[in-house]
Amino acid sequence: MKVQKYSEGKNYKVVAFLVSCFAGDETVRLMRYAQKVSKEYKCKLVFFSTISDFYYNDVNDAGEKKIFDAVSVEKFDAIVLMSESFKMDEDMKKMVERAVAADVPVLAVDKRMENCINLRYDYGDSFRDVVRHMIEYHGYRDVNFMGGIKGNAYSDERERAYREVLEENGIPFETDRVYYGGFWDEPTNEAMKAMMNGPRPMPRAIICANDSMAITVSTFLKQQGYKVPEEVAVSGFDGIILERYHRPRLTTSITNYEGLMREVFDIIQKETPKEKLADPVVVYNKMQIGSSCGCNELTPLDPGLEMTNLKNQFYLELRFHEAMNQMVSNQSDEENWYKTIEAAPPYMYLMEYKRMWICLNAEFHHYLTSLNYHKKRKNGGNVFSDRMAVSYFDSKDMNVEHTFIDFGDIIPDLAQRLEEEEELLVAPLHLKGNVVGYSVAQFDCEVFRYNMYSSFVINCRYLLEAQQNKRKLLDVYMKDSLSGLYNRNGFYDVIRKIMERDSELDLAMISIDMDHLKMINDTYGHGEGDVALRQLAKVMSDFLRDDELCARIGGDEFLIAFSGEEVEDRAESIKQEIIMALKEYNASSGKPYPLQVSIGVYSNRIKGHSLDHFLKKADDLMYANKYLHRKESGVI
């Protein structure tokens, strides 16, 4: 059967765009360029992303990588995979295999993937341009190199470019001029301390393998009393946002996001076969001449204005985190997920989202929302379920709507949402690595507060985990260890809630007592008596519905209860099903004793009657049935 694509009957294509760590500055820049260019090519984007950058590769990252499983690849027209950002080849390969099987093209960026259309940035040439500018234009010959991580492909590529340009200009390569700053500030500071205390004086120039290290090197030098670039010139690479505010502006290479996106969507729109793109599509970056090299091409953006903007942003994020703390504090002891999520909208407005959907695996959702949560259900392992329970928010409305969808639909009314200008961002929901669902935000790339969304998703996880843990504790308190059914505590707690909730409905109470349990214990041992009790519990729970309670409240005493309209027929049906199931069991069990029960069924309107009234009436009818059994067997 052919799977219908999201773009079926539309004049646009729908593309899944996978990139990790959606709240990172560079990821936001990339997503904004993707959103801008995709509209020119009549493509709609669904971003699938993570909170983690996969640095630790721990149990949390294992849950984050489940984002790959959330992509129904066969329904998209193309997949764009920022493969280097995920750092997890095996999971990417599995997703690519699914896409290839569905004949959906996958465009992989910056890490070569088999069976994909591969694109890569030309880091080497643009880095050579930076090194040449320092050595050939400025004439610096006393030049050190600040690499990233020794053995890292990107760091090694840039070190080779440094060596090649030195050689081109007749400058000998000296290993003691090479240091490694790990691509970030703390190890770069340590490397600069080693450089300053080394056998050589401070060089005339330091060429860095990325901007983060270049900014750290420049700051360190200024703190030690050196003038940049008058005494020591510095260059960077990759053009991060922070560079725009640094004094002096860096001479660096700017990542060509727009050029990449134009190549990507040109391939998608023209449906270019990957056979014609056997070699990677190369995207060239551009050198930026700043002031850190000794030129005077760029001036920093107004730091005062930036400080004001940062202070405002910090204030808003502080307010949002306070709101999240308040939300978690108020809802952490709530037992029902519906009540928890319905309380969320007032805390979320600063996020600047348009719409939000929280989608949970149906089995997990039922576990959190049903009063009768003791029944064992198959969850299919650490995977998304076939059905998703959806809670929907609109930023203009404090109400929360609930519904169910099939997995793969992403959200209700997806076609309508894709028609709108805003993008969709899907993030995984997991508890200690175990997937329980995903969240979706519809947002405007320019105003959406990505860090706040990240915080909201994390706090949703906290609340989900708190409710799950509370259910587990309640399970110990409310569950009968022998039968797996409710015990007396559990039954009384839940049935009182049901009676309070459904007071205008009828309640059916079925009292069940196992016959001859004492004889089984005395003749065959208490272990065999336990076997008989567990079998009776299984017979009852196997065919009961989710909203029908079943409990073992004493040694051989069981109760079944449920509310509704005209419950008499269902109660009688349950009675007959139990009797027939026990007959079938007795006929095939090979046990030396029959499994037999006495049953009393009573129903009435809840309003105006106490729980004791229902229990006594059902017990009276059960004892009358037991009397008949004894009379028939001649034991009176």
C-alpha positions in Angstrom: 0.0 0.0 0.0 1.4 3.4 -1.1 2.0 5.8 1.8 0.5 9.2 1.3 3.0 12.0 1.6 2.3 15.2 3.6 2.6 17.1 0.3 0.0 15.0 -1.5 -2.2 17.3 -3.7 -0.2 20.4 -2.6 1.9 22.8 -4.6 4.8 22.6 -2.2 7.2 19.9 -0.9 7.5 19.0 2.8 11.1 18.5 4.0 12.3 17.1 7.3 15.3 19.1 8.6 17.3 17.3 11.3 19.8 19.3 13.4 20.9 18.9 17.0 20.8 21.4 19.8 18.1 23.8 18.5 18.8 26.5 21.1 22.5 27.0 20.1 23.3 30.3 18.4 24.7 28.8 15.3 21.8 26.3 15.0 19.3 29.2 15.2 21.2 31.1 12.4 21.1 27.9 10.3 17.4 27.4 10.9 16.6 31.0 10.0 18.5 30.7 6.7 16.7 27.4 6.0 13.3 29.0 6.7 14.1 32.0 4.5 15.4 30.0 1.5 12.8 27.2 1.7 10.0 29.7 1.0 11.7 30.8 -2.2 11.7 27.2 -3.4 8.1 26.5 -2.2 9.1 24.0 0.5 7.7 23.6 3.9 10.0 22.6 6.8 9.5 20.4 9.8 12.5 20.7 12.0 13.4 17.7 14.2 16.0 18.7 16.8 17.3 18.0 20.3 18.2 19.9 23.4 21.5 18.0 23.8 24.6 18.6 21.6 25.6 14.9 22.3 28.8 15.9 24.1 28.4 13.4 26.9 27.0 10.5 25.0 25.2 9.4 28.2 21.7 8.1 29.0 20.1 11.5 28.3 21.7 11.6 24.9 20.4 8.1 24.2 16.9 9.5 24.7 17.6 12.6 22.6 18.7 10.5 19.6 15.2 9.0 19.5 14.4 12.0 17.4 15.4 9.9 14.4 12.6 7.4 15.2 10.1 10.3 15.2 10.7 11.0 11.5 8.2 9.1 9.3 10.6 9.3 6.4 8.3 7.9 3.8 5.9 10.8 4.2 8.4 13.5 3.4 9.6 14.6 0.0 13.2 14.9 1.3 15.3 14.7 4.4 18.1 17.2 5.2 20.4 15.8 7.8 23.0 18.0 9.5 24.9 14.8 10.2 28.0 16.2 11.9 25.9 17.9 14.6 24.5 14.5 15.8 27.8 12.7 16.2 26.0 9.3 16.2 26.5 7.4 13.0 24.6 4.1 13.7 21.3 5.9 14.4 21.6 8.1 11.4 22.4 5.1 9.2 19.2 3.3 10.3 17.2 6.4 9.4 18.9 6.7 6.1 18.2 3.0 5.4 14.5 3.6 6.0 14.5 6.6 3.7 16.3 4.7 1.0 13.8 1.9 1.2 11.0 4.5 0.8 12.8 6.1 -2.1 13.1 9.4 -0.2 16.4 11.4 -0.9 18.5 12.3 2.1 20.9 15.2 1.9 23.7 14.8 4.4 25.8 17.9 5.4 29.4 17.9 6.7 29.8 14.2 7.3 29.8 11.8 4.3 27.0 9.2 4.6 26.4 6.3 2.3 23.3 6.3 0.0 22.9 10.1 0.6 23.5 13.2 -1.5 26.4 14.6 0.4 27.2 18.3 0.8 30.2 19.8 2.6 31.7 23.2 3.4 35.1 23.9 1.9 36.8 24.7 5.2 40.3 24.0 3.9 40.4 26.7 1.1 38.7 29.4 3.2 41.1 28.7 6.1 44.1 28.9 3.7 42.8 32.3 2.6 42.9 33.5 6.3 46.4 32.1 6.8 47.6 33.6 3.5 46.2 36.9 4.6 48.2 36.8 7.8 51.4 35.6 6.3 51.4 37.1 2.7 49.4 40.3 3.1 50.7 41.3 6.5 54.1 39.6 6.3 53.9 37.9 9.7 56.6 35.1 9.9 56.7 34.5 13.6 53.3 32.7 13.7 51.9 30.2 16.2 48.9 27.9 15.6 46.1 27.3 18.1 44.5 24.0 17.0 41.3 22.4 18.2 41.6 18.8 19.3 44.6 16.8 18.1 43.3 14.0 15.9 40.0 15.7 15.1 39.4 15.9 11.4 38.5 19.6 11.3 41.4 20.6 13.5 43.9 18.5 11.5 42.6 19.9 8.2 43.2 23.5 9.5 46.7 22.5 10.8 47.6 21.1 7.4 46.5 24.3 5.8 48.7 26.3 8.2 51.7 24.1 7.4 51.1 24.3 3.6 51.0 28.1 3.6 54.1 28.3 5.7 55.9 26.0 3.3 54.6 28.1 0.3 56.2 31.1 1.9 59.5 29.5 2.8 58.8 29.5 6.6 59.9 26.3 8.4 57.1 24.4 10.3 58.1 24.1 14.0 56.1 21.7 16.2 56.6 23.8 19.4 54.5 26.6 17.8 51.4 24.4 17.7 49.1 24.4 20.7 45.6 22.8 21.2 42.7 24.7 22.7 40.0 22.1 22.3 37.8 24.5 20.3 36.6 26.2 23.5 37.6 28.7 26.1 38.9 26.8 29.2 41.5 24.6 27.4 42.5 27.5 25.3 43.3 29.5 28.4 45.5 26.6 29.6 47.2 26.5 26.2 47.9 30.2 26.3 49.4 29.9 29.8 51.7 27.1 28.4 52.6 29.4 25.4 53.4 32.3 27.6 55.6 30.2 29.9 57.2 28.4 27.0 60.8 28.8 25.7 59.8 31.2 22.9 58.7 34.8 23.3 55.1 35.6 22.4 54.8 35.4 18.6 53.8 38.2 16.3 50.6 36.4 15.3 48.4 33.5 16.5 46.2 31.7 13.9 43.3 29.9 15.6 41.2 27.0 14.3 37.9 28.6 15.3 36.5 31.9 16.6 35.8 30.8 20.1 39.5 30.1 20.7 40.5 33.3 18.8 38.3 35.4 21.2 39.8 33.6 24.2 43.3 34.1 22.9 42.7 37.8 22.2 41.1 38.3 25.7 44.0 36.5 27.4 46.6 38.6 25.6 44.9 41.8 26.5 44.7 40.7 30.2 48.5 40.1 30.1 49.1 43.6 28.8 49.6 42.9 25.1 47.9 45.0 22.4 45.9 43.2 19.7 46.8 43.5 16.9 49.6 46.0 17.4 51.8 43.6 19.3 50.2 40.2 18.6 47.7 39.7 15.7 45.0 37.1 15.9 42.8 35.4 13.4 39.8 33.0 13.8 37.6 30.8 11.8 33.8 30.1 11.4 32.2 33.5 12.1 30.2 32.9 15.3 27.7 35.5 16.4 29.8 36.5 19.4 32.5 37.7 17.1 30.4 40.6 15.9 30.7 42.2 19.4 34.4 41.5 20.0 37.0 44.2 20.0 38.8 44.0 17.7 36.6 42.3 15.1 38.2 39.1 14.0 39.6 38.3 10.6 37.9 35.0 10.1 35.9 32.8 7.7 32.1 33.1 7.7 30.1 29.9 7.4 28.1 30.2 4.2 24.7 29.1 5.6 22.7 30.8 2.8 24.8 29.3 0.1 24.4 25.9 1.7 20.6 26.3 1.9 20.4 27.4 -1.8 22.3 24.3 -2.8 20.1 22.1 -0.6 16.8 23.4 -1.9 17.9 23.6 -5.5 18.7 19.8 -5.4 15.3 19.1 -3.7 13.3 21.3 -6.1 15.0 19.9 -9.2 14.8 16.4 -7.8 18.4 15.9 -8.8 19.2 12.1 -8.8 22.0 11.2 -6.4 23.7 9.3 -9.2 24.5 12.7 -10.7 25.9 13.9 -7.4 28.3 11.1 -6.7 30.9 13.6 -5.5 30.0 15.8 -2.6 28.5 19.2 -3.4 31.0 21.8 -2.2 29.8 25.0 -0.5 32.5 27.7 -0.3 32.8 30.0 2.7 34.0 33.6 2.6 36.9 35.3 4.3 36.0 38.2 6.5 38.7 40.9 7.0 38.4 42.3 10.5 40.7 44.3 12.7 42.4 41.6 14.7 44.9 41.0 11.9 46.1 44.6 11.7 43.6 45.7 9.0 40.8 48.2 9.8 38.0 46.8 7.8 35.2 46.2 10.4 34.1 47.9 13.6 32.3 46.0 16.4 28.6 46.4 16.7 27.6 48.8 19.5 28.5 46.9 22.7 26.4 49.3 24.7 23.3 48.4 22.7 24.3 44.7 22.9 24.6 45.0 26.6 21.1 46.5 26.8 19.8 43.7 24.6 21.5 41.0 26.6 20.3 42.5 29.8 16.7 42.5 28.5 17.1 39.0 27.3 18.6 37.9 30.6 15.7 39.5 32.4 13.1 37.7 30.3 14.9 34.4 30.6 15.1 34.9 34.4 11.4 35.6 34.5 10.7 32.5 32.4 12.8 30.2 34.5 11.0 31.6 37.6 7.7 30.8 35.9 9.0 27.2 35.1 10.1 26.8 38.7 6.6 27.9 39.8 4.9 25.5 37.4 7.0 22.6 38.6 6.6 23.4 42.2 2.8 23.8 41.8 2.3 20.6 39.7 5.0 18.2 41.0 2.5 16.5 43.4 -0.4 16.3 40.9 -1.5 12.8 40.1 -3.2 13.4 36.7 -1.3 14.5 33.6 -4.4 16.3 32.2 -4.5 18.6 35.2 -0.8 19.2 35.0 -0.7 20.2 31.4 -3.9 22.2 31.6 -2.2 24.4 34.2 0.8 25.1 31.9 -0.3 27.9 29.5 -0.1 30.9 32.0 3.6 30.1 32.5 4.5 29.9 28.8 3.6 33.2 27.2 7.2 34.6 27.2 8.2 31.8 24.8 6.6 33.7 21.9 5.3 30.5 20.3 2.2 30.4 18.2 0.9 26.9 18.9 2.2 23.9 21.0 1.5 20.2 21.1 2.6 17.7 23.7 2.3 14.2 22.2 2.7 11.2 24.5 2.7 7.5 23.7 -0.9 6.4 24.3 0.1 3.7 26.7 2.1 6.0 28.8 -0.5 8.7 28.7 -3.1 6.2 29.9 -0.8 5.2 32.8 -0.7 8.9 33.9 -4.4 9.7 33.4 -6.5 6.7 34.2 -7.8 5.9 37.6 -7.5 2.3 36.8 -3.8 2.3 36.1 -2.9 -1.0 37.7 -3.6 -3.1 34.6 -0.5 -4.2 32.8 -0.2 -3.0 29.2 2.3 -3.6 26.4 4.3 -0.6 25.6 6.3 -2.2 22.7 9.7 -1.3 24.3 11.6 2.0 24.1 9.8 3.2 21.0 7.0 5.5 19.9 3.6 3.8 20.0 1.1 3.5 17.1 -1.2 6.0 18.8 -0.3 9.4 20.4 -2.3 11.3 23.0 -2.1 15.0 22.1 -2.5 18.0 24.4 -2.8 21.2 22.3 -2.1 24.9 23.3 -2.8 28.1 21.4 -0.8 31.1 22.6 -4.0 33.2 22.2 -6.1 30.9 24.4 -5.4 29.5 27.9 -7.5 26.4 27.1 -5.9 23.1 26.4 -7.5 20.6 24.1 -6.9 16.8 24.1 -7.2 14.3 21.3 -5.5 11.2 19.8 -3.7 10.8 16.5 -1.9 8.0 14.7 1.9 8.1 15.0 3.2 9.6 11.8 0.6 12.4 11.6 3.0 14.5 13.7 0.1 16.7 15.0 -3.7 17.0 14.4 -4.6 19.1 11.3 -1.0 18.9 10.0 -2.0 20.0 6.4 -3.6 23.1 7.8 -0.6 24.0 9.9 1.8 23.5 7.0 -0.2 26.0 4.9 0.7 28.7 7.5 3.9 30.8 7.5 5.3 29.5 10.7 7.6 26.5 11.0 7.2 23.3 13.1 9.9 22.2 15.6 9.7 18.6 17.0 11.8 17.7 20.1 11.9 14.3 21.9 10.3 13.7 25.3 12.1 11.0 27.2 12.7 9.9 30.8 16.2 8.9 31.5 16.6 7.8 27.9 13.3 6.0 27.6 11.1 7.6 24.9 7.6 8.6 26.0 6.6 11.0 23.2 7.6 14.3 21.6 6.7 18.0 21.7 5.9 20.3 18.7 6.1 24.0 18.6 4.8 26.2 15.7 6.8 29.4 15.7 8.2 32.4 13.8 12.0 31.9 13.4 12.7 35.6 14.1 10.9 36.0 17.4 10.7 32.5 18.9 12.7 32.1 22.1 14.5 28.8 21.6 16.2 28.7 25.0 12.8 29.0 26.7 11.4 26.2 24.6 14.3 24.1 25.6 13.6 24.9 29.3 9.9 24.1 28.9 10.6 20.7 27.3 13.1 19.8 30.1 10.5 20.9 32.8 7.8 18.8 31.1 10.2 15.8 31.4 10.6 16.6 35.2 6.8 16.6 35.7 6.3 13.5 33.6 9.0 11.7 35.6 7.5 13.0 38.9 4.1 11.6 38.0 5.6 8.3 36.9 7.5 7.9 40.1 4.4 8.8 42.1 2.4 6.2 40.2 5.1 3.6 41.0 4.9 4.4 44.7 1.2 4.3 44.7 1.4 1.0 42.9 3.4 -0.5 45.9 0.8 0.9 48.4 -2.3 0.1 46.4 -1.4 -3.2 44.7 -1.8 -6.8 45.8 1.6 -8.4 45.4 0.2 -11.9 44.8 -2.5 -11.2 42.2 -1.2 -7.9 40.7 -4.7 -6.5 41.2 -5.6 -3.6 43.5 -5.5 -4.3 47.2 -8.1 -3.1 49.6 -6.4 0.3 50.0 -6.2 0.8 46.2 -9.8 -0.3 45.5 -11.3 2.0 48.2 -9.2 5.0 47.1 -10.1 4.7 43.4 -13.8 3.7 43.8 -14.4 6.7 46.0 -12.9 9.0 43.3 -15.1 7.3 40.7 -18.3 7.7 42.8 -17.5 11.4 43.4 -16.8 12.0 39.7 -19.7 10.0 38.3 -22.4 10.6 40.9 -25.1 11.0 38.3 -24.3 7.6 36.7 -25.0 4.0 37.8 -22.4 1.8 39.6 -22.1 -1.9 39.3 -20.5 -3.8 42.2 -19.6 -7.5 41.7 -18.5 -9.5 44.8 -16.6 -12.7 44.0 -15.5 -15.3 46.5 -13.4 -18.3 45.6 -15.0 -21.6 46.8 -13.0 -24.2 48.6 -9.7 -22.3 49.0 -9.2 -23.8 52.5 -9.6 -27.3 51.0 -7.0 -26.5 48.3 -4.6 -25.1 50.9 -5.0 -28.0 53.4 -4.8 -30.7 50.7 -2.3 -29.4 48.2 -0.4 -26.7 50.1 -0.6 -23.0 50.3 1.6 -22.7 47.2 -1.1 -24.4 45.2 -3.7 -22.1 46.8 -1.6 -19.1 45.6 -1.6 -20.6 42.1 -5.4 -20.9 42.2 -5.8 -17.2 43.4 -3.4 -15.9 40.6 -5.3 -17.9 38.0 -8.7 -16.4 39.1 -7.1 -12.9 39.1 -5.9 -13.6 35.5 -9.3 -14.8 34.4 -11.0 -11.6 35.7 -8.4 -9.1 34.5 -7.9 -10.5 31.1 -11.3 -9.5 29.7 -12.1 -6.4 31.9 -12.0 -3.0 30.2 -9.6 -0.3 31.2 -12.3 1.6 33.2 -13.4 -1.5 35.1 -11.7 -1.9 38.5 -10.7 -5.3 39.9 -9.3 -6.0 43.3 -8.4 -8.7 45.8 -9.5 -7.3 49.1 -8.9 -10.4 51.3 -7.7 -13.9 51.2 -10.2 -15.3 48.7 -12.4 -12.2 48.3 -12.4 -10.2 45.0 -14.4 -7.1 43.8 -15.1 -5.7 40.4 -16.7 -2.3 40.0 -17.4 0.2 37.2 -19.7 3.1 36.5 -21.8 4.1 33.5 -25.3 4.1 32.1 -27.4 0.9 32.2 -24.6 -1.1 33.7 -26.8 -4.2 34.5 -26.2 -6.0 31.2 -22.5 -5.5 31.3 -22.3 -6.7 34.9 -24.3 -9.8 34.0 -22.0 -10.4 31.0 -18.9 -10.2 33.2 -20.4 -12.8 35.6 -21.2 -15.2 32.7 -17.7 -14.6 31.2 -16.0 -15.5 34.5 -18.1 -18.7 34.8 -17.4 -19.8 31.3 -13.7 -19.0 31.5 -13.4 -21.1 34.7 -15.2 -24.0 33.0 -12.8 -23.9 30.1 -9.8 -23.7 32.5 -11.0 -26.6 34.6 -11.5 -28.7 31.5 -7.9 -28.2 30.4 -5.8 -27.4 33.5 -5.1 -31.0 34.7 -5.5 -29.8 38.3 -7.0 -32.3 40.8 -9.4 -29.6 42.0 -11.9 -27.4 40.2 -11.6 -23.6 40.3 -15.0 -22.3 41.3 -16.4 -19.0 42.6 -19.6 -17.5 44.1 -20.7 -14.2 42.6 -23.0 -11.5 43.6 -24.0 -8.6 41.3 -25.6 -5.4 42.4 -26.1 -2.0 40.6 -27.9 1.2 41.4 -27.6 5.0 40.9 -24.5 6.3 42.7 -26.1 9.5 43.9 -27.8 9.0 47.2 -26.0 5.7 48.1 -22.9 5.1 50.0 -20.0 2.8 49.1 -21.0 0.5 52.1 -24.4 0.2 50.6 -23.1 -1.2 47.3 -20.6 -3.5 49.1 -23.2 -5.0 51.4 -25.8 -5.6 48.7 -23.2 -7.3 46.5 -21.9 -9.4 49.4 -25.4 -10.5 50.4 -26.1 -11.7 46.8 -22.7 -13.4 46.7 -23.3 -15.3 50.0 -26.7 -16.3 48.6 -25.0 -17.7 45.6 -22.4 -19.5 47.8 -25.3 -21.1 49.8 -26.7 -22.5 46.6 -23.3 -24.0 45.6 -23.0 -25.6 49.0 -26.6 -27.0 48.8 -25.9 -28.4 45.3 -22.7 -30.1 46.5 -24.4 -31.3 49.7 -22.1 -29.4 52.0 -24.8 -27.7 54.1 
